[in-house]
Amino acid sequence: MKTMIDQAYILTMNAKMDVFEDGYLIFEDDTIIEVGQIPPANFEGRIIHGKHRLLLPGFVNGHSHLGMIPFRSLGDDCPDRLRRFLFPLENACMTSELVVASTKYAMAEMLLGGVTCVADMYYFEDAVYKAASEMGMRALLGETIIDFATCDTTRPFGGLEIAQKMAAYPAHPLLRVMIAPHATNTNPKEVLQQVDALSQAYQIPWMMHVSEMDYEMQAFEENYAMTPVEYLDHIGVLSSRLIMVHGIHLTPHDIELMKQHDVSLIHCIGANTKAGKGVAPLDQLLAAGVRVGLGTDGPSSGNTLDLFVQMRLIPSFQKTWLHDRSIFPASQVVRLATYGGAEALGLAQQIGSLEAGKKADFILMDMDGVNMFPVHDPYAVLVYSANASNVQEVYVNGNLLVHEHRLVHQDLAQLRQDLASQMTTFSAEAKKRSASLNEEKNIV
């Protein structure tokens, strides 16, 4: 059956950035049929009145670690947090059940914030695949490959075997498998070349943290007299299938190589600045024509899975960093959170803008919210005023998943209870490590 949403303030995010202040959108099943200003007079089907609603494509979270909700607020100000808390607790406490419960809770948080698509790299991703299907989100899912034994494999690089099995999964309307080597400094040349070959054989993307850490940059300079991006080019693995994450320390030559090979980047401004790592050269990337999307990183790194936060942080940091108030207008930031993310993940033919033939992934926001008035510029309202609480309805693939800011098919309280019940061992071990850290601080 066809459904029409009329009288809505529509931001299409298409190539022309068309806006319809009192427009309509018609979709049937999982596909958008029409978008425009004047609805057909003889429409037959269900009508949803969108008056006082802002209608736009769903947000795309281009990079996260959804299984890491249990780490949120743990050791946030600890300088060696990765080695003191993250890696040890993952190996000691993470189970398939805990990762699945965390993933479902994380997806609930994102849906309530208008995120309709996510790219996730973590452990037990074969189980995450099933959980994502139950939640109804669109997702790219990749098993982490790293140079030590992990919570779901007993040997270094064991994630590659899991990735190979997942690569052969049959097509799914919402889910796509990707490959996820952890970083340039945690995977040797041979593994990265295997990843690239697997990616090419199955025509699936691969995602990796690149040019994120100071010690990563130093190691490549000392060992190869190259940047990580130059090294990846040297070993022949740069291609349009590679989705880089972070790219904080990219050089102009790195950006040239990325454009040459059509490599995309996910910009995680919240996690990067929270950790004091730096501000990525987003202006140079966009000027060069590199495909760029936005990511929250994991709930342990950026603490929130909210794209509104990322949108607000981009102009705040970039304008300050470059001392230029005019750069990164709000419309460009919203485009990065929607079409930009879809393009970076290789999904721009399906999602990211409201156009006939694309999938019906979109959100409706309440323009009557106290923080949403007045609307001189809808893009500015989204970037500087709006928050997740203003999201009223969320559709993915034509299915209503959030109505009046409540999950339609899931019980949030139950999801939280399920996660808490799986966190018993994790929480006890985290408490011990926190106490140990506090003792060391007192000694010092």
N, C-alpha and C positions, 0 to 999 in steps of 0.2 A: 504493500500500500504506500502511496505517496504521502509525504508529510510536508507541509509548508509552515515555515516560521515567518510571520509578517510583522511589519511595523518596528523592526529592529534597527539599531544603529550598527551597520555592518562594516567591519574592516576586513577587506578580502585578502590583503597581503599578497596580491598577485603582482605581476611584473609592473603594472601601471599604478599599483597601490590604490586601486579604486576604493572609494568610500561611499556608502549609501546610507544617508542619515535616517531614512525611513524606508528601509529596503526589505527584501524578502529572500529567503533561501528555500529551495525545494530539494528534498532528498528522497530516494526510494531504496529500501533495503540498506545496503552499505555504501551507496554512491550518491554524490551530489548531482542533481539534474540541472538546476538553474540557480543563478544568483543575480539579483538586479534591483532596480529601483521601484518599478511599477509591477505588481503581481498580476498574473493572468486573471481575467474576470471570470473565466469559466472553470476555475480550478476545482477538481474533484478529488477529495482526500481529506486527511486530517489537517486541521489548522491549529497552530500554536501561536498565540499572540505574544510578540516579543517587545511590546511597548515598554519603555524604560529599561531595556536590556541592551547591552553591548555584546555583539556577536562577532567572534573572531576564531581563527584556527586554534586548535589545542596547542599548548606549549610542548616543546620537545626538549627533554632533559638528555643531553648528548653524552653524559658520562656520570656513572655512579657505581657504588658498591652497596647494593641494597641489603645484603646480609649483615651489614655493620651497624644497624640501629642499636644493638646492645652497647656499643662503644660510645654512643653520644654522651657528651659532657664528662667523659672519663679522661683524666690527665691532660686536659686541654692546654694548660700552660707549661707542660713538661717539655723541655727542649729536645730530649731524646725519646719522644713519645713512641715513635715507630718501633724502636727496639725494646723499650721498656714495657710497653703495654700491647701494641697491636700484634706484632708477630708472635710473641709468646702466648698471649691469650687465644689467638686464632688456633695455634697448634695444640694447645692444651684443652680448649673448651668448645670450639665450634663443631657442631654436629649438623647433619643434614636437616634434622628437625628444627634446630634453632635457626639455621639459615632460611629455611622455608617460612617459618613464623615471622622472622624479621622482614623478609621480602614482601610478604602479604601486607604487613603493617606499613612498610615503606610505600608500597603501591597505593594503599588507602590514603596516605598523607599526600602523595602526588596528585591523585585524582581529585581530592578535595581542593587542591590548589590549581586545578586547571591543566595539569600535565597529562597528556594523552599518549605520549610515546617516550620511552626511556631506553638508553643503552647501558647495560649492566655487565660488569666484569667482576667475578668473585669465585668462590668455591662451591662445590655441589651444584653446578649450574644445570646438570641434567635434572635434578629435583626442582630447581628454580624454574625451569622450563614448564613443568607441570603446574606449579603455583601461579605463574604468570598467566597461563591459559585460564585458570579458574578465576582470576581477577579481571579478565577481559581487557587488559591494557595491550597496546601495541609495544613491542619490545625487540631489541637486539640483545642476545645473551651470549656471553663468552666466558669459558673456563680460564682461570688465571694459570699461566705457565711461568714458573719461577725456578731459580737454581737451588732450591732446597726442598726437603720433604714438607708436605703441608697437611692440613687437617683432613684432606680427602685423598691423599696419595702418599705412598711410603717412600718415594724416591724423587730426587730432583727432576724437574721437567716432566713429572708424571701427568701434569695437566694436559700435555700434548696428546696423550692417548685418549683422554676423555674428550678433548676437542675433536679428534679424528672421528670418534663415534658419533658425536653430535652433528658433525658436518654432513653426515649421511641421513639425518632426519628428513622425513617427507615434508613437502611444502605445507605451511600453516597460514591461514588468512591474516593472523596478527603477529606471529612470532618469526624471527629470523635468527639463525645461528651466526655468530662471528667467532673469531679466534682472538685470544687476549693474552699475549706475552706481557709480563708485568712491566718491564722497562728495558731500556737499552743497556743498562749496566747489570741487569740480572738475567740476561739471556745471551749466550755466545753466538757468534756468526752462524754456526751450523744449525742451531735451533731456529734462529730468525729466518734462515733460508728455507728450512722445512716448513715453517709457518707460512711464508710467502707462497711456496709451492702448493701447499694445501689450500690456501686461499684462492689461488688461481685455478686449481683443479675443480673446486666446487663453486667457484665464482661467488664467494662470500667475503665480506670485509674482515679486516683484522684491526684491533685497537691496541695502542700501547702508550704508556707514559713516556714522553720524550722531552728532553731539555728542561727538566723540572728542577733538579737538585744541583746545588753548587758543587757537591763532590762528584756528581755525574759529569759535569762539564770539565772539571779538573782532571778526572781520570782519562777522559777521551783526549784531552790536550796532551797529557803526559805520555800516554801509551800509543797514540796514533797521530798526534799533531793535527787533529780534526775535531770538529764539533760532532755531536751525536748524529745530526742530520747528514752531515758530510760523510760520516762513516756508513750510514744506512744506504746512501747513494753509492758509496764505494763497493759495498757488498751486493749491490744490485737488487735491493728490495723495496725501493720507492715506487709506488704506483697509486692509481686512483682507488685501489682497494684499502689502502692504509689510512686509518683515522688516528692522527696524533692527538694526544691529550696534554694540556698545559702549555708547552712551548714558551715558557717564561723567558728563557735565555736565547731565543732565536736571533741569529745575525741576519743582515741583509742578504748574504749569500745563501743562508738556509732557506729564507723565504723564496728566493729565486728558484731554488731546487724544488721546493714544495709546489710552486706554481707550474714549473716545467713538467713535473710528474703527476700533477693534479691531485696531490695529497691534501686532505682536509685536516682541520684542527678544531678541537673542542676547547673553548676558553672557560676556565673555572675560576672566575675572579674572586669569589668568596673564599674558597679554600686556599687559594694562592696567597691572598693578602692576610688572611687569618694566621697563616704559618710564617708570615714575614719573608716569603720567598721572592717576592717581586711582582711587577706588573708586566704582563706580556705585551709585545708591540702590536696591539690590535689594529692600530691605525695603518701600520705598514702592511700587515697581512691583507686587510681589506683593499688598500690601494693597489696591491699587487694582483688582486682578483682571486685570492685563495678562498676556498669554501670554508666558512667559519660558523660554528654553532655554539650554544651555551651549555654548560653543565654545572651541576651543583657539587660534583665529586660525592664521596660517600658521606653519610650522616655523622661519621666520626671526624671527617676532615673539614667540612663546611657547616656541620651541625643541622642544617636545614635542607630540605628537598624542595624548596620553594623558589620558583623561577622569578617571582616578583622581587625577591631579595637580590638575585643576581642582576636583574635589569637595573635596579636602583644603584647597585654598586659600580656598574660599568661606567656610567658618566661621572659618578662621584670621584672615582680613582683616576680615570683616564683624563678628565678635564684638569684635575689637580696635577697629575704627573706631567702633562704636556703644557700646562698653564694656558689653556685655550678653552674658554667657555662655549665656543661655537661648535666644537667637534662633537660627534656622536649625538645628533639630534634624537629625540625620543622615538620618532618613526623608525629610524635605523636600528635602534636597540630592540624594539618590538619585533622587527623583521628577523633579527638574529635569533630571537627566542622561538620563532615559529618557522618560517620558510628556511632561514639559515641553518637551523638544526636539522631539518629534513634533508636539505641539500648536502650537508656535511656527512650525514649517515647514509646517503645514497637512496633516499626515499622521496625525493622531491617530485617524482612522477605520481606519487600516491597521496602525499599529505603536505602540510605546511602552508597551504593557501586555500581559499574558498573559491573553487572553480568547478565548472561542469566536468564530470568525468573523474574527479578525485574522490577519495574516500571521505565519508561523512564523520570526520574527527573535528569537533568544534566545541566551543564553550560559550555560555551566555553568562554575562556578569550583570549584577544589580547596579543600575545607575542611580538608584535612589539612596544608596548607602551614604552615610553622613560624610564620608571622606571622598565621595565621588562628585561633589557639586562645587562649582559649576563645571561644565565640560566645554571649555573653549577649544581645547585640543585633546581629543580622545587618547592619542598616543602619550601625551604628557601625563594624563591622568593615570594611565596604566603603569608608566615607569616611575612616577614620583609620588602618586597618591594611593593607588590601589594596593590591596593585599589579598591573600588567599580567601579571607572571609567574604569577599565580594563575589566569589564564584558561586553561581546558583545552579546551573545545569552543565553537565559534561556528557558529551556523546563520543563514543569510540566505535568506528565502523558502523555507524547508524544506531548503535545501542545506547540507551540512556543509562549511565552508570552513577550519576550524581543528580539528585533532584532537590531543590531548595536547600542546597548545601549539606545534603545527607546522602550517604552511600545507599544505592538502591538495592543491591544484591548482597551486600556484606554488612555485618554488625561490627562497628568499630570497637565497641566495648569488648566484644568477644575476641576480636583480633588482638587487642591489647592484652587480654587475659591469657590467650594462647601463648603470646610472646613471653609474658612474665613467667609463665609456668615452665618454659623451656630455658629460662635464664638463671635458674637456681645455682648451678655449678659455676657458671660464668660470673655471676655477681659475687659469689664467695671468693673466687680467685682474684677478681678485680679489687675487692676490698683489701685483701692481703697485700697486693702490690701497691695500692694507694697508701696503706699504713707504712709499708717499708720505705716508700719515697718520702713520706712526712718525717720519719725517723732520721733519714739521711740529711734532710734539710735542717733539722734541729741540731744534729751533730755539727754540721758546718756552721 
